[in-house]
Amino acid sequence: MWNNIEERKLDIQFFHVGMGFRRRVRMFSLDASTQQAREIHFRPELFKYNDAGVDTRQLEGQSDLGFAGFRVFKAPELARRDIVAFLGASYFRAVDSTYQYGLSARGLAVDTFTDTPEEFPDFTSFWFETVKGDATVFTVYALLDSPSITGAYKFTIHCQDTQVIMDVENHLYARKDIKQLGIAPMTSMFSCGNNERRMCDTIHPQIHDSDRLSMWLGNGEWVCRPLNNPQKLQFNAFQDKNPRGFGLLQLDRDFSHYQDVMGWYNKRPSLWVEPRNQWGKGAVSLMEIPTTGETLDNIVCFWQPEKAVKAGDELDFRYRLYWSAQPPVSTPLARVLATRTGMGGFPEGWAPGEHYPDKWARRFAIDFVGGDLKAAAPRGIEPVITLSSGEAKQIEILYVEPFDGYRILFDWYPTTDSTDPVEMRLFLRCQGEAISETWLYQYFPPAADKRNYVDDRIMK
């Protein structure tokens, strides 16, 4: 779109309608000084069809065909590798310095987890302010529309060397009562990781776009919630008031932990949301959907206002999105490095061989790094564990030199036959003061008749 600007550092290309993206999206060029808009009409010569098998004669004169979306390129990779893409409904995404796409964001989520069908609003039109040649920041306006709600959006997109930052402003108008409104929604994938091995029967140790939900609560508390691939759909809401930030993060960047030369999950960006006005009371909502593979997104996260949305309501939200390898802020306390689970009921270093423990248990290992752990160690580090059911036993604290941090071990023993999810909470304390972020986890115990240790080998 900006190929007539000399020495430009940014450019826009449009997506052709087709396949699963057949809805017409209108594009406009906006003169920043005069605010005059000029519509950009579809023309076949804007695209290279090559061997697509498309008879371009049928496209002649189709000026009202529109486009499916757009993508952004930045020098020195103009026309080669895009860094931002808006395509399909209100979906959009961006990359960090690795040029590897991962999770997606949306303009809005409507009735994601209610007794009514989910509604997917569409961005129907975009207006692009013309940039100067050396600019690495541009502004695009968008109109969002759906049966229940409409909205005007302003995106100021900063295309930096190591990350993409988006300043988002929206004004929403509800046409109908809405049971559940999701602000700053994001969609990701978690098939398996250190904590969830059920679906990892491949050569890849881990398969996920994001490994955790991180939250910086309004009261200053930092929370780490590792993601799951549950056996049945789970929806959790973490109550808060005026959140300082939240996001789905991919902090494990070690290739050896994924061994994937196609998906490159070690290069996928994190996405952090930073509210820029007062959001009031509500909840960071997390939905985890069972998935059997890596091609279907099964993680949804958004902010849900506490106040119900009624027809005629007008709402304004401002927030900043950071697409980067690391979030822009992190806790000054010790943070969770990794979560692992496995067979329990035995001393570390004595994994069962011929004899299994008498009682079934599940072991959890949570690694903490950073903060004041080293200074706190001589004074005593205390793991504070809270469980919604069952008991925590064999609690250990181990210093682990390879990652220069501490591993907290405990075994969970069931006290009932219930298979209801077990809510787990852990943080580290030293002389009465918290010295780590809070680890939250949801564990799904097996049925009572499955709580045994099985060895399929024939022992001689």
C-alpha positions as CSV (number, residue, x, y, z in Angstrom):
1,M,0.0,0.0,0.0
2,W,2.9,2.3,0.7
3,N,5.2,1.3,-2.1
4,N,5.2,4.8,-3.5
5,I,6.9,6.2,-0.3
6,E,10.6,6.5,-0.8
7,E,12.9,4.7,1.8
8,R,9.9,3.4,3.6
9,K,10.4,1.1,6.6
10,L,6.9,-0.2,6.7
11,D,4.4,-1.6,4.1
12,I,1.0,-3.1,4.0
13,Q,-0.2,-6.0,1.9
14,F,-3.8,-7.3,1.7
15,F,-5.1,-10.8,2.0
16,H,-7.2,-12.1,-0.9
17,V,-10.7,-13.4,0.0
18,G,-11.1,-17.1,-0.3
19,M,-10.9,-20.4,1.6
20,G,-12.2,-19.8,5.1
21,F,-12.0,-16.1,4.8
22,R,-14.8,-15.1,2.5
23,R,-16.3,-12.1,4.4
24,R,-15.6,-8.8,2.6
25,V,-13.4,-6.3,4.6
26,R,-13.1,-2.8,3.3
27,M,-9.8,-0.9,3.3
28,F,-9.2,2.8,3.3
29,S,-6.2,5.0,3.1
30,L,-6.4,8.0,5.4
31,D,-4.6,11.3,4.9
32,A,-3.4,12.1,8.4
33,S,-3.4,15.9,7.8
34,T,-6.7,16.3,6.0
35,Q,-8.5,13.2,7.5
36,Q,-9.8,12.5,4.0
37,A,-10.3,8.8,3.4
38,R,-9.9,7.0,0.0
39,E,-11.2,3.5,-0.4
40,I,-8.8,0.9,-1.8
41,H,-10.7,-1.3,-4.1
42,F,-9.9,-4.9,-5.0
43,R,-8.0,-5.4,-8.3
44,P,-6.6,-8.7,-9.6
45,E,-3.3,-7.0,-10.5
46,L,-2.6,-6.5,-6.8
47,F,-2.0,-10.2,-6.5
48,K,0.3,-12.8,-8.0
49,Y,-1.8,-15.9,-8.8
50,N,1.0,-18.0,-10.3
51,D,0.0,-21.7,-10.1
52,A,-3.1,-21.1,-8.0
53,G,-5.4,-22.3,-10.8
54,V,-7.5,-19.1,-10.7
55,D,-9.0,-17.8,-13.9
56,T,-8.4,-14.1,-13.3
57,R,-10.8,-13.2,-16.0
58,Q,-13.7,-13.9,-13.6
59,L,-12.2,-11.3,-11.3
60,E,-12.2,-8.4,-13.8
61,G,-14.4,-5.6,-12.7
62,Q,-15.0,-7.0,-9.2
63,S,-14.1,-3.8,-7.4
64,D,-16.5,-4.6,-4.6
65,L,-14.9,-7.9,-3.7
66,G,-12.9,-6.4,-0.9
67,F,-10.2,-8.1,1.0
68,A,-9.9,-10.7,3.8
69,G,-7.4,-8.8,5.9
70,F,-4.0,-7.3,5.9
71,R,-0.4,-7.9,7.0
72,V,2.5,-5.6,7.9
73,F,6.1,-5.8,6.7
74,K,9.1,-4.0,8.2
75,A,12.5,-3.2,6.6
76,P,14.8,-5.0,5.9
77,E,12.2,-7.7,5.4
78,L,9.8,-5.8,3.2
79,A,7.6,-8.1,1.1
80,R,9.4,-11.1,2.6
81,R,8.5,-11.8,6.2
82,D,5.5,-10.1,7.8
83,I,5.4,-9.1,11.5
84,V,1.7,-8.3,12.0
85,A,-1.5,-9.9,10.5
86,F,-5.2,-9.2,10.9
87,L,-7.2,-12.0,9.3
88,G,-10.5,-13.6,10.1
89,A,-13.3,-12.3,12.3
90,S,-11.5,-9.9,14.8
91,Y,-8.3,-12.1,15.0
92,F,-4.9,-10.6,14.8
93,R,-1.3,-11.5,15.9
94,A,2.3,-10.3,15.8
95,V,5.8,-11.6,16.2
96,D,9.0,-10.7,18.1
97,S,12.5,-10.7,16.7
98,T,12.2,-14.4,15.6
99,Y,9.5,-13.7,13.0
100,Q,7.7,-16.7,14.4
101,Y,3.9,-16.4,14.8
102,G,2.2,-18.1,17.8
103,L,-0.9,-17.2,19.8
104,S,-3.5,-14.7,18.5
105,A,-5.5,-11.9,20.0
106,R,-9.1,-10.8,19.1
107,G,-10.9,-7.5,19.2
108,L,-13.6,-8.8,21.4
109,A,-15.1,-12.1,22.8
110,V,-18.8,-12.5,23.3
111,D,-20.5,-15.4,25.2
112,T,-17.4,-17.6,25.1
113,F,-18.6,-19.8,28.0
114,T,-22.3,-19.4,28.5
115,D,-25.5,-21.3,27.7
116,T,-25.8,-19.4,24.4
117,P,-23.7,-19.9,21.2
118,E,-20.5,-17.9,21.1
119,E,-20.6,-14.9,18.9
120,F,-17.5,-13.9,16.9
121,P,-17.5,-10.2,16.0
122,D,-15.8,-9.1,12.7
123,F,-13.6,-6.2,11.9
124,T,-15.5,-5.0,8.8
125,S,-13.4,-1.9,7.8
126,F,-9.9,-0.5,8.3
127,W,-8.5,3.0,7.9
128,F,-4.7,3.4,7.6
129,E,-3.0,6.7,8.3
130,T,-0.3,7.3,5.7
131,V,3.1,7.0,7.2
132,K,6.3,9.0,6.6
133,G,9.2,7.2,5.0
134,D,11.3,6.5,8.1
135,A,8.4,5.7,10.4
136,T,8.3,2.4,12.3
137,V,5.0,3.3,14.0
138,F,1.6,3.5,12.2
139,T,-2.0,4.0,13.2
140,V,-5.0,2.0,11.9
141,Y,-8.7,2.5,12.8
142,A,-11.2,-0.4,12.7
143,L,-14.9,-0.9,12.8
144,L,-16.1,-4.0,14.7
145,D,-19.5,-5.4,14.2
146,S,-21.7,-8.3,15.4
147,P,-25.4,-8.8,16.2
148,S,-24.9,-8.0,19.9
149,I,-22.3,-5.2,19.9
150,T,-20.5,-2.8,17.7
151,G,-17.3,-0.8,18.3
152,A,-14.7,1.6,17.0
153,Y,-11.1,0.8,17.5
154,K,-7.8,2.6,17.2
155,F,-4.5,0.6,17.0
156,T,-1.2,2.5,17.3
157,I,1.3,-0.2,16.3
158,H,5.0,0.2,17.2
159,C,7.2,-2.1,15.1
160,Q,10.3,-2.3,17.1
161,D,13.5,-4.4,16.6
162,T,12.7,-7.1,19.2
163,Q,9.0,-6.8,19.7
164,V,5.7,-5.3,18.5
165,I,3.7,-3.1,20.8
166,M,0.1,-2.2,20.1
167,D,-1.8,0.6,21.9
168,V,-5.5,-0.2,21.7
169,E,-8.4,2.1,22.3
170,N,-12.0,1.0,21.8
171,H,-15.4,2.5,22.2
172,L,-18.1,-0.3,22.4
173,Y,-21.9,0.0,22.1
174,A,-24.1,-2.9,23.1
175,R,-27.1,-3.6,20.9
176,K,-28.4,-6.4,23.1
177,D,-27.9,-7.7,26.6
178,I,-24.7,-9.7,26.7
179,K,-24.1,-12.5,29.3
180,Q,-20.3,-12.5,29.0
181,L,-18.1,-9.9,27.4
182,G,-14.4,-10.6,27.0
183,I,-12.0,-7.7,26.8
184,A,-8.5,-8.1,25.3
185,P,-9.1,-11.8,24.5
186,M,-6.3,-14.0,23.3
187,T,-6.3,-17.6,21.9
188,S,-3.4,-20.1,22.2
189,M,-2.6,-23.8,22.1
190,F,-1.4,-26.2,24.8
191,S,-1.1,-29.8,23.9
192,C,1.5,-31.1,26.4
193,G,4.3,-29.9,28.6
194,N,6.4,-30.8,31.6
195,N,3.2,-30.9,33.8
196,E,0.9,-32.7,31.3
197,R,2.3,-35.7,29.5
198,R,-0.9,-37.5,28.5
199,M,-0.9,-36.2,24.9
200,C,2.9,-36.3,24.3
201,D,3.3,-39.6,22.6
202,T,5.5,-38.1,19.9
203,I,9.2,-37.3,19.5
204,H,8.5,-33.9,20.9
205,P,8.9,-33.4,24.7
206,Q,6.6,-30.4,24.7
207,I,4.0,-29.0,22.3
208,H,2.5,-25.6,23.1
209,D,2.3,-21.9,22.0
210,S,2.1,-20.8,25.6
211,D,3.0,-22.5,28.9
212,R,1.3,-20.3,31.5
213,L,-1.1,-17.6,32.4
214,S,0.7,-14.9,34.3
215,M,-1.3,-12.2,36.3
216,W,-0.2,-9.1,38.1
217,L,-3.2,-8.4,40.3
218,G,-4.5,-5.0,41.3
219,N,-3.3,-5.6,44.9
220,G,0.3,-6.2,43.6
221,E,0.3,-10.0,43.9
222,W,2.0,-12.0,41.1
223,V,0.3,-15.2,40.1
224,C,1.6,-18.0,37.8
225,R,-1.0,-20.5,36.5
226,P,0.5,-23.3,34.3
227,L,-1.7,-24.3,31.5
228,N,-3.4,-27.7,31.1
229,N,-4.8,-29.9,28.3
230,P,-7.7,-31.3,30.4
231,Q,-9.9,-34.3,29.7
232,K,-13.0,-32.1,29.7
233,L,-13.5,-28.4,29.2
234,Q,-12.5,-26.2,32.2
235,F,-13.4,-22.6,32.8
236,N,-11.8,-20.6,35.7
237,A,-12.3,-17.0,36.6
238,F,-9.7,-15.2,38.8
239,Q,-11.4,-12.3,40.5
240,D,-9.6,-8.9,40.6
241,K,-10.1,-5.2,40.6
242,N,-8.2,-2.9,38.3
243,P,-5.6,-5.5,37.1
244,R,-2.1,-4.3,36.4
245,G,-1.5,-6.8,33.7
246,F,-2.0,-10.4,32.5
247,G,-1.0,-12.6,29.6
248,L,-0.3,-16.0,28.1
249,L,3.5,-16.5,28.2
250,Q,5.9,-18.8,26.4
251,L,9.0,-18.4,28.7
252,D,10.7,-21.7,27.9
253,R,12.9,-20.8,24.9
254,D,15.2,-23.8,24.9
255,F,15.0,-25.8,21.6
256,S,16.0,-29.0,23.3
257,H,12.7,-28.9,25.3
258,Y,10.6,-29.0,22.1
259,Q,12.8,-30.7,19.4
260,D,10.5,-29.2,16.8
261,V,12.0,-28.0,13.5
262,M,8.6,-27.4,11.9
263,G,6.6,-25.6,14.7
264,W,9.6,-23.9,16.3
265,Y,7.7,-23.6,19.6
266,N,10.8,-22.3,21.3
267,K,10.5,-19.1,19.2
268,R,6.8,-18.3,19.8
269,P,6.1,-14.9,21.4
270,S,4.4,-14.2,24.6
271,L,1.5,-11.7,24.8
272,W,1.1,-9.3,27.7
273,V,-1.9,-7.0,28.3
274,E,-1.4,-3.8,30.2
275,P,-4.6,-1.9,31.0
276,R,-4.2,1.9,30.5
277,N,-7.4,3.0,32.2
278,Q,-9.4,1.8,35.2
279,W,-11.1,-1.5,34.4
280,G,-12.9,-1.9,37.8
281,K,-14.0,-5.2,39.2
282,G,-14.1,-8.3,37.1
283,A,-12.0,-11.4,36.5
284,V,-9.2,-12.8,34.3
285,S,-11.0,-15.7,32.7
286,L,-9.3,-18.8,31.4
287,M,-10.9,-21.6,29.3
288,E,-9.0,-24.8,28.6
289,I,-10.4,-27.1,26.0
290,P,-9.4,-30.8,25.4
291,T,-7.3,-31.2,22.3
292,T,-5.7,-34.2,20.6
293,G,-3.2,-32.3,18.5
294,E,-1.3,-29.1,17.9
295,T,-3.4,-27.5,15.1
296,L,-6.4,-26.5,17.1
297,D,-6.3,-23.6,19.6
298,N,-7.6,-24.8,22.9
299,I,-6.7,-22.0,25.3
300,V,-8.8,-18.8,25.7
301,C,-8.1,-15.9,28.1
302,F,-9.8,-12.5,28.5
303,W,-10.9,-9.9,31.1
304,Q,-14.6,-10.2,32.0
305,P,-16.1,-7.1,33.6
306,E,-18.2,-7.9,36.7
307,K,-21.0,-5.6,35.7
308,A,-23.5,-7.2,33.3
309,V,-23.7,-5.5,29.9
310,K,-27.1,-4.3,28.9
311,A,-28.5,-3.1,25.6
312,G,-27.6,0.5,25.1
313,D,-24.5,0.4,27.4
314,E,-21.4,2.2,26.2
315,L,-17.9,1.0,27.3
316,D,-14.4,2.3,26.8
317,F,-11.2,0.3,27.3
318,R,-7.6,1.3,26.7
319,Y,-4.8,-1.2,26.9
320,R,-1.3,-2.0,25.5
321,L,-0.4,-5.3,24.0
322,Y,3.3,-6.5,24.1
323,W,4.2,-9.2,21.6
324,S,7.7,-10.2,22.8
325,A,9.9,-13.1,24.1
326,Q,9.6,-11.8,27.6
327,P,6.9,-9.7,29.2
328,P,7.7,-6.0,29.8
329,V,7.5,-6.4,33.6
330,S,8.1,-9.3,35.9
331,T,7.9,-9.9,39.6
332,P,10.8,-8.8,41.8
333,L,10.1,-11.9,43.9
334,A,11.2,-15.4,43.0
335,R,9.3,-16.7,40.0
336,V,8.1,-20.1,38.8
337,L,10.5,-21.6,36.3
338,A,8.8,-24.9,35.6
339,T,6.2,-27.3,36.9
340,R,6.5,-31.1,36.7
341,T,4.3,-34.0,37.8
342,G,4.8,-37.7,38.0
343,M,4.6,-40.8,40.1
344,G,4.8,-40.2,43.9
345,G,5.1,-42.1,47.1
346,F,8.8,-42.9,47.1
347,P,12.0,-41.0,48.1
348,E,13.8,-39.1,45.3
349,G,16.6,-41.2,43.9
350,W,14.7,-44.4,44.6
351,A,12.3,-44.7,41.8
352,P,10.4,-48.0,42.1
353,G,11.8,-51.0,40.3
354,E,10.6,-54.3,41.6
355,H,8.5,-52.9,44.4
356,Y,6.0,-50.1,44.2
357,P,4.7,-47.9,47.0
358,D,1.8,-49.2,49.1
359,K,-0.2,-46.0,48.7
360,W,-0.8,-44.2,45.4
361,A,0.3,-40.6,45.2
362,R,1.1,-37.9,42.7
363,R,4.3,-36.0,42.9
364,F,4.6,-32.3,42.0
365,A,7.9,-30.4,41.5
366,I,7.8,-26.6,41.2
367,D,11.0,-24.8,40.4
368,F,11.6,-21.3,41.6
369,V,14.4,-18.9,40.5
370,G,15.4,-15.3,41.1
371,G,14.3,-12.8,43.7
372,D,15.9,-13.1,47.1
373,L,16.1,-16.8,47.3
374,K,19.8,-16.9,48.1
375,A,19.5,-14.3,50.8
376,A,16.5,-16.1,52.3
377,A,18.0,-19.6,52.3
378,P,20.1,-19.2,55.5
379,R,17.1,-17.8,57.3
380,G,14.8,-20.6,56.2
381,I,12.5,-20.9,53.2
382,E,9.0,-22.2,53.9
383,P,6.7,-23.6,51.2
384,V,3.1,-22.6,52.0
385,I,0.8,-25.2,50.3
386,T,-3.0,-25.0,50.2
387,L,-5.2,-27.7,48.7
388,S,-8.9,-27.9,48.0
389,S,-8.8,-31.6,48.8
390,G,-6.3,-34.3,49.7
391,E,-3.1,-34.0,51.6
392,A,0.4,-32.8,50.8
393,K,3.1,-35.0,52.2
394,Q,6.9,-35.7,51.7
395,I,7.5,-31.9,51.3
396,E,11.1,-31.2,50.3
397,I,13.1,-28.1,49.4
398,L,16.1,-28.8,47.1
399,Y,18.7,-26.4,45.8
400,V,19.3,-27.2,42.1
401,E,22.6,-25.8,40.8
402,P,22.0,-26.1,37.0
403,F,19.3,-23.5,37.1
404,D,20.5,-21.8,40.4
405,G,17.2,-22.1,42.1
406,Y,15.1,-24.2,44.4
407,R,12.8,-27.1,43.7
408,I,9.8,-27.6,45.9
409,L,8.6,-31.2,46.0
410,F,5.4,-32.6,47.5
411,D,3.3,-35.7,47.1
412,W,-0.5,-35.3,46.8
413,Y,-2.5,-38.1,48.5
414,P,-6.2,-38.4,47.9
415,T,-8.5,-38.6,50.9
416,T,-11.7,-39.4,48.9
417,D,-12.6,-41.2,45.7
418,S,-13.7,-37.9,44.0
419,T,-12.4,-37.0,40.6
420,D,-13.2,-33.3,40.9
421,P,-10.3,-31.0,40.1
422,V,-8.0,-30.3,42.9
423,E,-7.1,-26.6,43.3
424,M,-3.5,-26.2,44.4
425,R,-1.8,-23.1,45.7
426,L,1.8,-22.6,46.7
427,F,4.1,-19.7,47.5
428,L,7.4,-19.4,49.4
429,R,7.7,-17.5,52.7
430,C,10.7,-16.4,54.8
431,Q,10.1,-15.2,58.3
432,G,6.5,-14.4,57.7
433,E,7.0,-12.6,54.4
434,A,6.2,-13.8,50.9
435,I,9.4,-14.2,48.8
436,S,7.9,-15.7,45.6
437,E,5.0,-15.3,43.2
438,T,2.0,-17.5,43.8
439,W,1.8,-20.8,41.9
440,L,-1.8,-22.0,41.1
441,Y,-2.5,-25.4,39.6
442,Q,-5.5,-27.5,38.7
443,Y,-5.0,-31.2,39.0
444,F,-7.4,-33.8,37.7
445,P,-7.1,-37.0,39.8
446,P,-7.8,-40.4,38.2
447,A,-10.8,-42.5,39.2
448,A,-10.3,-44.6,42.3
449,D,-9.8,-47.8,40.4
450,K,-7.0,-46.2,38.3
451,R,-5.0,-45.1,41.3
452,N,-2.4,-47.8,41.1
453,Y,1.1,-48.4,39.7
454,V,1.2,-50.6,36.7
455,D,4.3,-52.4,35.3
456,D,3.6,-54.1,32.0
457,R,7.0,-55.9,31.9
458,I,7.4,-59.5,32.9
459,M,9.8,-59.4,35.9
460,K,12.0,-62.5,36.2
